[in-house]
């Protein structure tokens, strides 16, 4: 699982491990994904290590499309007690 704060303020957290696992499953390099989402070459490495601010919203959306996964599958949801809560599937 990706790194997370003990108690996320908004209960929503980007799961870096899910991004990495999906990218590897598609045999896509970090540099290749960075190029496709409009990021610099080291950005995906930083995202997968949980460093920095993480991707911008547009990059999240592009990454989900490229990786063939719903956007909400790249996130974990935490309840007020810091326990993992399953996200509801988005309609659409």
C-alpha positions as CSV (number, residue, x, y, z in Angstrom):
1,X,0.0,0.0,0.0
2,X,1.1,3.6,-0.6
3,X,2.4,5.8,2.2
4,X,-0.3,7.6,4.1
5,X,-0.6,10.0,7.0
6,X,-1.9,8.5,10.2
7,X,-5.2,10.3,9.8
8,X,-5.9,11.9,6.4
9,X,-7.8,15.1,6.8
10,X,-10.2,14.4,4.0
11,X,-10.2,10.6,4.2
12,X,-9.0,10.3,0.6
13,X,-5.5,9.3,-0.3
14,X,-3.7,8.5,-3.5
15,X,-2.4,4.9,-3.4
16,X,1.1,5.0,-4.9
17,X,1.4,1.2,-4.9
18,X,-1.7,0.8,-7.0
19,X,-0.3,3.1,-9.6
20,X,3.0,1.3,-9.7
21,X,1.4,-2.2,-9.8
22,X,-0.9,-1.2,-12.7
23,X,2.0,0.5,-14.6
24,X,4.2,-2.6,-14.2
25,X,1.3,-4.9,-15.3
26,X,1.1,-3.0,-18.6
27,X,4.9,-3.1,-18.9
28,X,5.1,0.6,-19.1
29,X,8.2,2.4,-17.9
30,X,8.1,5.3,-15.4
31,X,9.6,7.5,-18.1
32,X,7.0,6.4,-20.6
33,X,4.1,7.1,-18.2
34,X,5.6,10.5,-17.3
35,X,5.7,11.4,-21.0
36,X,2.1,10.3,-21.6
37,X,0.7,12.3,-18.7
38,X,2.8,15.4,-19.3
39,X,5.2,15.1,-16.4
40,X,9.0,15.3,-16.2
41,X,11.0,12.1,-16.2
42,X,11.4,11.8,-12.4
43,X,7.8,12.6,-11.5
44,X,6.5,9.1,-11.7
45,X,9.4,7.8,-9.6
46,X,8.6,10.5,-7.0
47,X,4.8,9.6,-7.1
48,X,5.5,5.9,-6.6
49,X,7.8,6.7,-3.6
50,X,5.2,8.9,-2.1
51,X,7.4,12.0,-2.3
52,X,6.3,15.5,-3.1
53,X,2.8,16.8,-3.9
54,X,1.9,14.0,-6.2
55,X,0.3,14.3,-9.6
56,X,-1.9,17.3,-10.6
57,X,-5.6,16.5,-11.2
58,X,-5.1,16.4,-15.0
59,X,-2.2,14.0,-14.6
60,X,-4.3,11.7,-12.3
61,X,-7.0,11.6,-15.0
62,X,-4.6,10.9,-17.8
63,X,-2.8,8.2,-15.8
64,X,-6.1,6.5,-15.0
65,X,-7.0,6.5,-18.7
66,X,-3.6,5.3,-19.9
67,X,-3.6,2.6,-17.2
68,X,-7.1,1.5,-18.1
69,X,-8.4,1.9,-14.6
70,X,-11.2,4.0,-13.0
71,X,-9.8,7.0,-11.3
72,X,-11.2,6.0,-7.9
73,X,-9.3,2.7,-8.1
74,X,-6.0,4.7,-7.6
75,X,-7.2,6.0,-4.2
76,X,-7.8,4.6,-0.7
77,X,-10.6,5.9,1.4
78,X,-10.2,6.2,5.2
79,X,-12.9,6.8,7.8
80,X,-12.7,9.2,10.7
81,X,-10.9,6.6,12.8
82,X,-8.2,6.0,10.2
83,X,-9.6,2.7,9.1
84,X,-9.6,1.7,5.5
85,X,-13.1,2.1,4.0
86,X,-14.0,0.7,0.6
87,X,-14.8,3.4,-1.9
88,X,-18.1,3.4,-3.5
89,X,-18.1,2.8,-7.3
90,X,-18.6,6.0,-9.2
91,X,-21.6,6.0,-11.6
92,X,-21.0,7.1,-15.1
